[in-house]
Amino acid sequence: MEIFLKILLVVFSIGLIAVVLLQKGKSAGLSGAITGGAEHLFGKTKARGLDLFLQRLTVALAVGFFILALVVSYFVQQ
């Protein structure tokens, strides 16, 4: 059981890294960071299609990774 969970944790971590790298950058330098943050805060830009899918997949993989890390650490302590 412990080995299966560790393998699943590695799969989640590799998937999370891949999904984050597939996303395109939202800002270009300091000026882009300032205007990009304001647009994101006020909802001016909307994610469409693949961007929205990658954002949701990133959140799902991050939550799964966090939960699996806690479960694996619990089983290692036992």
Distance bins in CASP14 RR format, pairs under 12 A and 6 or more apart:
PFRMAT RR
TARGET T0000
AUTHOR 0000-0000-0000
RMODE 2
METHOD distances of the structure
MODEL  1
1 7 0 0 0 0 0 1 0 0 0 0 0
1 8 0 0 0 0 0 1 0 0 0 0 0
1 71 0 0 0 0 1 0 0 0 0 0 0
1 72 0 0 0 0 0 1 0 0 0 0 0
1 74 0 0 0 0 0 1 0 0 0 0 0
1 75 1 0 0 1 0 0 0 0 0 0 0
1 76 0 0 0 0 0 1 0 0 0 0 0
1 78 0 0 0 0 0 1 0 0 0 0 0
2 8 0 0 0 0 0 1 0 0 0 0 0
2 9 0 0 0 0 0 1 0 0 0 0 0
2 68 0 0 0 0 0 1 0 0 0 0 0
2 71 0 0 0 0 1 0 0 0 0 0 0
2 72 1 0 0 1 0 0 0 0 0 0 0
2 73 0 0 0 0 0 1 0 0 0 0 0
2 74 0 0 0 0 0 1 0 0 0 0 0
2 75 1 0 1 0 0 0 0 0 0 0 0
2 76 1 0 0 1 0 0 0 0 0 0 0
2 77 0 0 0 0 0 1 0 0 0 0 0
2 78 0 0 0 0 1 0 0 0 0 0 0
3 9 0 0 0 0 0 1 0 0 0 0 0
3 10 0 0 0 0 0 1 0 0 0 0 0
3 72 0 0 0 0 0 1 0 0 0 0 0
3 75 0 0 0 0 0 1 0 0 0 0 0
3 76 0 0 0 0 0 1 0 0 0 0 0
4 10 0 0 0 0 0 1 0 0 0 0 0
4 11 0 0 0 0 0 1 0 0 0 0 0
4 68 0 0 0 0 0 1 0 0 0 0 0
4 71 0 0 0 0 0 1 0 0 0 0 0
4 72 0 0 0 0 0 1 0 0 0 0 0
4 75 0 0 0 0 0 1 0 0 0 0 0
5 11 0 0 0 0 0 1 0 0 0 0 0
5 12 0 0 0 0 0 1 0 0 0 0 0
5 64 0 0 0 0 0 1 0 0 0 0 0
5 65 0 0 0 0 0 1 0 0 0 0 0
5 67 0 0 0 0 0 1 0 0 0 0 0
5 68 1 0 0 1 0 0 0 0 0 0 0
5 69 0 0 0 0 1 0 0 0 0 0 0
5 70 0 0 0 0 0 1 0 0 0 0 0
5 71 1 0 0 1 0 0 0 0 0 0 0
5 72 1 0 1 0 0 0 0 0 0 0 0
5 73 0 0 0 0 0 1 0 0 0 0 0
5 74 0 0 0 0 1 0 0 0 0 0 0
5 75 1 0 0 1 0 0 0 0 0 0 0
5 76 0 0 0 0 1 0 0 0 0 0 0
6 12 0 0 0 0 0 1 0 0 0 0 0
6 13 0 0 0 0 0 1 0 0 0 0 0
6 68 0 0 0 0 1 0 0 0 0 0 0
6 69 0 0 0 0 0 1 0 0 0 0 0
6 71 0 0 0 0 0 1 0 0 0 0 0
6 72 1 0 1 0 0 0 0 0 0 0 0
6 73 0 0 0 0 0 1 0 0 0 0 0
6 75 0 0 0 0 1 0 0 0 0 0 0
6 76 0 0 0 0 1 0 0 0 0 0 0
7 13 0 0 0 0 0 1 0 0 0 0 0
7 14 0 0 0 0 0 1 0 0 0 0 0
7 68 0 0 0 0 0 1 0 0 0 0 0
7 72 0 0 0 0 0 1 0 0 0 0 0
8 14 0 0 0 0 0 1 0 0 0 0 0
8 15 0 0 0 0 0 1 0 0 0 0 0
8 61 0 0 0 0 0 1 0 0 0 0 0
8 64 0 0 0 0 1 0 0 0 0 0 0
8 65 0 0 0 0 1 0 0 0 0 0 0
8 67 0 0 0 0 0 1 0 0 0 0 0
8 68 1 0 0 1 0 0 0 0 0 0 0
8 69 0 0 0 0 0 1 0 0 0 0 0
8 71 0 0 0 0 1 0 0 0 0 0 0
8 72 0 0 0 0 1 0 0 0 0 0 0
8 75 0 0 0 0 0 1 0 0 0 0 0
9 15 0 0 0 0 0 1 0 0 0 0 0
9 16 0 0 0 0 0 1 0 0 0 0 0
9 61 0 0 0 0 0 1 0 0 0 0 0
9 64 0 0 0 0 1 0 0 0 0 0 0
9 65 1 0 0 1 0 0 0 0 0 0 0
9 66 0 0 0 0 0 1 0 0 0 0 0
9 67 0 0 0 0 1 0 0 0 0 0 0
9 68 1 0 1 0 0 0 0 0 0 0 0
9 69 1 0 0 1 0 0 0 0 0 0 0
9 70 0 0 0 0 0 1 0 0 0 0 0
9 71 0 0 0 0 1 0 0 0 0 0 0
9 72 1 0 1 0 0 0 0 0 0 0 0
9 73 0 0 0 0 1 0 0 0 0 0 0
9 75 0 0 0 0 0 1 0 0 0 0 0
9 76 0 0 0 0 0 1 0 0 0 0 0
10 16 0 0 0 0 0 1 0 0 0 0 0
10 17 0 0 0 0 0 1 0 0 0 0 0
10 65 0 0 0 0 0 1 0 0 0 0 0
10 68 0 0 0 0 1 0 0 0 0 0 0
10 69 0 0 0 0 0 1 0 0 0 0 0
10 72 0 0 0 0 0 1 0 0 0 0 0
11 17 0 0 0 0 0 1 0 0 0 0 0
11 18 0 0 0 0 0 1 0 0 0 0 0
11 61 0 0 0 0 1 0 0 0 0 0 0
11 64 0 0 0 0 0 1 0 0 0 0 0
11 65 0 0 0 0 1 0 0 0 0 0 0
11 68 0 0 0 0 1 0 0 0 0 0 0
12 18 0 0 0 0 0 1 0 0 0 0 0
12 19 0 0 0 0 0 1 0 0 0 0 0
12 57 0 0 0 0 0 1 0 0 0 0 0
12 58 0 0 0 0 0 1 0 0 0 0 0
12 60 0 0 0 0 1 0 0 0 0 0 0
12 61 1 0 1 0 0 0 0 0 0 0 0
12 62 0 0 0 0 1 0 0 0 0 0 0
12 63 0 0 0 0 1 0 0 0 0 0 0
12 64 1 0 1 0 0 0 0 0 0 0 0
12 65 1 0 1 0 0 0 0 0 0 0 0
12 66 0 0 0 0 1 0 0 0 0 0 0
12 67 0 0 0 0 1 0 0 0 0 0 0
12 68 1 0 1 0 0 0 0 0 0 0 0
12 69 0 0 0 0 1 0 0 0 0 0 0
12 71 0 0 0 0 0 1 0 0 0 0 0
12 72 0 0 0 0 0 1 0 0 0 0 0
13 19 0 0 0 0 0 1 0 0 0 0 0
13 20 0 0 0 0 0 1 0 0 0 0 0
13 61 0 0 0 0 1 0 0 0 0 0 0
13 62 0 0 0 0 0 1 0 0 0 0 0
13 64 0 0 0 0 0 1 0 0 0 0 0
13 65 1 0 0 1 0 0 0 0 0 0 0
13 66 0 0 0 0 0 1 0 0 0 0 0
13 68 0 0 0 0 1 0 0 0 0 0 0
13 69 0 0 0 0 1 0 0 0 0 0 0
13 72 0 0 0 0 0 1 0 0 0 0 0
14 20 0 0 0 0 0 1 0 0 0 0 0
14 21 0 0 0 0 0 1 0 0 0 0 0
14 61 0 0 0 0 1 0 0 0 0 0 0
14 65 0 0 0 0 0 1 0 0 0 0 0
15 21 0 0 0 0 1 0 0 0 0 0 0
15 22 0 0 0 0 1 0 0 0 0 0 0
15 54 0 0 0 0 0 1 0 0 0 0 0
15 57 0 0 0 0 1 0 0 0 0 0 0
15 58 0 0 0 0 1 0 0 0 0 0 0
15 60 0 0 0 0 0 1 0 0 0 0 0
15 61 1 0 1 0 0 0 0 0 0 0 0
15 62 0 0 0 0 0 1 0 0 0 0 0
15 64 0 0 0 0 0 1 0 0 0 0 0
15 65 0 0 0 0 1 0 0 0 0 0 0
16 22 0 0 0 0 0 1 0 0 0 0 0
16 23 0 0 0 0 0 1 0 0 0 0 0
16 54 0 0 0 0 0 1 0 0 0 0 0
16 57 0 0 0 0 1 0 0 0 0 0 0
16 58 1 0 0 1 0 0 0 0 0 0 0
16 59 0 0 0 0 0 1 0 0 0 0 0
16 60 0 0 0 0 1 0 0 0 0 0 0
16 61 1 0 1 0 0 0 0 0 0 0 0
16 62 1 0 0 1 0 0 0 0 0 0 0
16 63 0 0 0 0 0 1 0 0 0 0 0
16 64 0 0 0 0 1 0 0 0 0 0 0
16 65 1 0 1 0 0 0 0 0 0 0 0
16 66 0 0 0 0 0 1 0 0 0 0 0
16 68 0 0 0 0 0 1 0 0 0 0 0
16 69 0 0 0 0 0 1 0 0 0 0 0
17 23 0 0 0 0 0 1 0 0 0 0 0
17 58 0 0 0 0 0 1 0 0 0 0 0
17 61 0 0 0 0 1 0 0 0 0 0 0
17 62 0 0 0 0 0 1 0 0 0 0 0
17 65 0 0 0 0 0 1 0 0 0 0 0
18 54 0 0 0 0 0 1 0 0 0 0 0
18 57 0 0 0 0 1 0 0 0 0 0 0
18 58 0 0 0 0 0 1 0 0 0 0 0
18 61 0 0 0 0 1 0 0 0 0 0 0
19 50 0 0 0 0 0 1 0 0 0 0 0
19 51 0 0 0 0 0 1 0 0 0 0 0
19 53 0 0 0 0 1 0 0 0 0 0 0
19 54 1 0 1 0 0 0 0 0 0 0 0
19 55 0 0 0 0 1 0 0 0 0 0 0
19 56 0 0 0 0 1 0 0 0 0 0 0
19 57 1 0 1 0 0 0 0 0 0 0 0
19 58 1 0 1 0 0 0 0 0 0 0 0
19 59 0 0 0 0 1 0 0 0 0 0 0
19 60 0 0 0 0 1 0 0 0 0 0 0
19 61 1 0 0 1 0 0 0 0 0 0 0
19 62 0 0 0 0 1 0 0 0 0 0 0
19 65 0 0 0 0 0 1 0 0 0 0 0
20 54 0 0 0 0 1 0 0 0 0 0 0
20 55 0 0 0 0 0 1 0 0 0 0 0
20 57 0 0 0 0 1 0 0 0 0 0 0
20 58 1 0 0 1 0 0 0 0 0 0 0
20 59 0 0 0 0 0 1 0 0 0 0 0
20 61 0 0 0 0 1 0 0 0 0 0 0
20 62 0 0 0 0 1 0 0 0 0 0 0
20 65 0 0 0 0 0 1 0 0 0 0 0
21 54 0 0 0 0 0 1 0 0 0 0 0
21 58 0 0 0 0 0 1 0 0 0 0 0
22 50 0 0 0 0 1 0 0 0 0 0 0
22 51 0 0 0 0 1 0 0 0 0 0 0
22 53 0 0 0 0 0 1 0 0 0 0 0
22 54 1 0 1 0 0 0 0 0 0 0 0
22 55 0 0 0 0 0 1 0 0 0 0 0
22 57 0 0 0 0 1 0 0 0 0 0 0
22 58 0 0 0 0 1 0 0 0 0 0 0
22 61 0 0 0 0 0 1 0 0 0 0 0
23 47 0 0 0 0 1 0 0 0 0 0 0
23 50 0 0 0 0 1 0 0 0 0 0 0
23 51 1 0 0 1 0 0 0 0 0 0 0
23 52 0 0 0 0 0 1 0 0 0 0 0
23 53 0 0 0 0 0 1 0 0 0 0 0
23 54 1 0 1 0 0 0 0 0 0 0 0
23 55 1 0 0 1 0 0 0 0 0 0 0
23 56 0 0 0 0 0 1 0 0 0 0 0
23 57 0 0 0 0 1 0 0 0 0 0 0
23 58 1 0 0 1 0 0 0 0 0 0 0
23 59 0 0 0 0 0 1 0 0 0 0 0
24 45 0 0 0 0 0 1 0 0 0 0 0
24 47 0 0 0 0 0 1 0 0 0 0 0
24 50 0 0 0 0 1 0 0 0 0 0 0
24 51 1 0 0 1 0 0 0 0 0 0 0
24 54 0 0 0 0 1 0 0 0 0 0 0
24 55 0 0 0 0 0 1 0 0 0 0 0
25 32 0 0 0 0 0 1 0 0 0 0 0
25 33 0 0 0 0 0 1 0 0 0 0 0
25 36 0 0 0 0 0 1 0 0 0 0 0
25 45 0 0 0 0 0 1 0 0 0 0 0
25 47 0 0 0 0 0 1 0 0 0 0 0
25 51 0 0 0 0 0 1 0 0 0 0 0
25 54 0 0 0 0 0 1 0 0 0 0 0
26 32 0 0 0 0 1 0 0 0 0 0 0
26 33 0 0 0 0 1 0 0 0 0 0 0
26 34 0 0 0 0 0 1 0 0 0 0 0
26 35 0 0 0 0 0 1 0 0 0 0 0
26 36 1 0 0 1 0 0 0 0 0 0 0
26 37 0 0 0 0 1 0 0 0 0 0 0
26 38 0 0 0 0 0 1 0 0 0 0 0
26 39 0 0 0 0 1 0 0 0 0 0 0
26 40 1 0 0 1 0 0 0 0 0 0 0
26 44 0 0 0 0 0 1 0 0 0 0 0
26 45 0 0 0 0 1 0 0 0 0 0 0
26 47 0 0 0 0 1 0 0 0 0 0 0
26 51 0 0 0 0 1 0 0 0 0 0 0
26 55 0 0 0 0 0 1 0 0 0 0 0
27 33 1 0 1 0 0 0 0 0 0 0 0
27 34 0 0 0 0 1 0 0 0 0 0 0
27 35 1 0 0 1 0 0 0 0 0 0 0
27 36 1 0 1 0 0 0 0 0 0 0 0
27 37 1 0 0 1 0 0 0 0 0 0 0
27 38 0 0 0 0 0 1 0 0 0 0 0
27 39 0 0 0 0 1 0 0 0 0 0 0
27 40 0 0 0 0 1 0 0 0 0 0 0
27 45 0 0 0 0 0 1 0 0 0 0 0
28 34 0 0 0 0 0 1 0 0 0 0 0
28 35 0 0 0 0 1 0 0 0 0 0 0
28 36 0 0 0 0 1 0 0 0 0 0 0
29 35 0 0 0 0 0 1 0 0 0 0 0
29 36 0 0 0 0 0 1 0 0 0 0 0
29 37 0 0 0 0 0 1 0 0 0 0 0
30 36 0 0 0 0 0 1 0 0 0 0 0
30 37 0 0 0 0 0 1 0 0 0 0 0
31 37 0 0 0 0 0 1 0 0 0 0 0
31 38 0 0 0 0 0 1 0 0 0 0 0
32 38 0 0 0 0 1 0 0 0 0 0 0
32 39 0 0 0 0 1 0 0 0 0 0 0
32 40 0 0 0 0 0 1 0 0 0 0 0
32 45 0 0 0 0 0 1 0 0 0 0 0
33 39 0 0 0 0 0 1 0 0 0 0 0
33 40 0 0 0 0 0 1 0 0 0 0 0
34 40 0 0 0 0 0 1 0 0 0 0 0
34 41 0 0 0 0 0 1 0 0 0 0 0
35 41 0 0 0 0 0 1 0 0 0 0 0
35 42 0 0 0 0 0 1 0 0 0 0 0
35 44 0 0 0 0 1 0 0 0 0 0 0
35 45 0 0 0 0 0 1 0 0 0 0 0
36 42 0 0 0 0 1 0 0 0 0 0 0
36 43 0 0 0 0 0 1 0 0 0 0 0
36 44 0 0 0 0 1 0 0 0 0 0 0
36 45 1 0 0 1 0 0 0 0 0 0 0
37 43 0 0 0 0 1 0 0 0 0 0 0
37 44 0 0 0 0 1 0 0 0 0 0 0
37 45 0 0 0 0 1 0 0 0 0 0 0
38 44 1 0 0 1 0 0 0 0 0 0 0
38 45 0 0 0 0 0 1 0 0 0 0 0
39 45 1 0 1 0 0 0 0 0 0 0 0
39 46 0 0 0 0 0 1 0 0 0 0 0
39 47 0 0 0 0 0 1 0 0 0 0 0
40 46 0 0 0 0 0 1 0 0 0 0 0
40 47 0 0 0 0 0 1 0 0 0 0 0
40 55 0 0 0 0 0 1 0 0 0 0 0
45 51 0 0 0 0 1 0 0 0 0 0 0
45 52 0 0 0 0 0 1 0 0 0 0 0
45 55 0 0 0 0 0 1 0 0 0 0 0
46 52 0 0 0 0 1 0 0 0 0 0 0
46 55 0 0 0 0 0 1 0 0 0 0 0
47 53 0 0 0 0 1 0 0 0 0 0 0
47 54 0 0 0 0 1 0 0 0 0 0 0
47 55 1 0 1 0 0 0 0 0 0 0 0
47 56 0 0 0 0 1 0 0 0 0 0 0
47 58 0 0 0 0 0 1 0 0 0 0 0
48 54 0 0 0 0 0 1 0 0 0 0 0
48 55 0 0 0 0 0 1 0 0 0 0 0
49 55 0 0 0 0 1 0 0 0 0 0 0
49 56 0 0 0 0 0 1 0 0 0 0 0
49 57 0 0 0 0 0 1 0 0 0 0 0
50 56 0 0 0 0 0 1 0 0 0 0 0
50 57 0 0 0 0 0 1 0 0 0 0 0
51 57 0 0 0 0 0 1 0 0 0 0 0
51 58 0 0 0 0 0 1 0 0 0 0 0
52 58 0 0 0 0 0 1 0 0 0 0 0
52 59 0 0 0 0 0 1 0 0 0 0 0
53 59 0 0 0 0 0 1 0 0 0 0 0
53 60 0 0 0 0 0 1 0 0 0 0 0
54 60 0 0 0 0 0 1 0 0 0 0 0
54 61 0 0 0 0 0 1 0 0 0 0 0
55 61 0 0 0 0 0 1 0 0 0 0 0
55 62 0 0 0 0 0 1 0 0 0 0 0
56 62 0 0 0 0 0 1 0 0 0 0 0
56 63 0 0 0 0 0 1 0 0 0 0 0
57 63 0 0 0 0 0 1 0 0 0 0 0
57 64 0 0 0 0 0 1 0 0 0 0 0
58 64 0 0 0 0 0 1 0 0 0 0 0
58 65 0 0 0 0 0 1 0 0 0 0 0
59 65 0 0 0 0 0 1 0 0 0 0 0
59 66 0 0 0 0 0 1 0 0 0 0 0
60 66 0 0 0 0 0 1 0 0 0 0 0
60 67 0 0 0 0 0 1 0 0 0 0 0
61 67 0 0 0 0 0 1 0 0 0 0 0
61 68 0 0 0 0 0 1 0 0 0 0 0
62 68 0 0 0 0 0 1 0 0 0 0 0
62 69 0 0 0 0 0 1 0 0 0 0 0
63 69 0 0 0 0 0 1 0 0 0 0 0
63 70 0 0 0 0 0 1 0 0 0 0 0
64 70 0 0 0 0 1 0 0 0 0 0 0
64 71 0 0 0 0 1 0 0 0 0 0 0
64 72 0 0 0 0 0 1 0 0 0 0 0
65 71 0 0 0 0 0 1 0 0 0 0 0
65 72 0 0 0 0 0 1 0 0 0 0 0
66 72 0 0 0 0 0 1 0 0 0 0 0
66 73 0 0 0 0 0 1 0 0 0 0 0
67 73 0 0 0 0 0 1 0 0 0 0 0
67 74 0 0 0 0 0 1 0 0 0 0 0
68 74 0 0 0 0 0 1 0 0 0 0 0
68 75 0 0 0 0 0 1 0 0 0 0 0
69 75 0 0 0 0 0 1 0 0 0 0 0
69 76 0 0 0 0 0 1 0 0 0 0 0
70 76 0 0 0 0 0 1 0 0 0 0 0
70 77 0 0 0 0 0 1 0 0 0 0 0
71 77 0 0 0 0 0 1 0 0 0 0 0
71 78 0 0 0 0 0 1 0 0 0 0 0
72 78 0 0 0 0 0 1 0 0 0 0 0
END
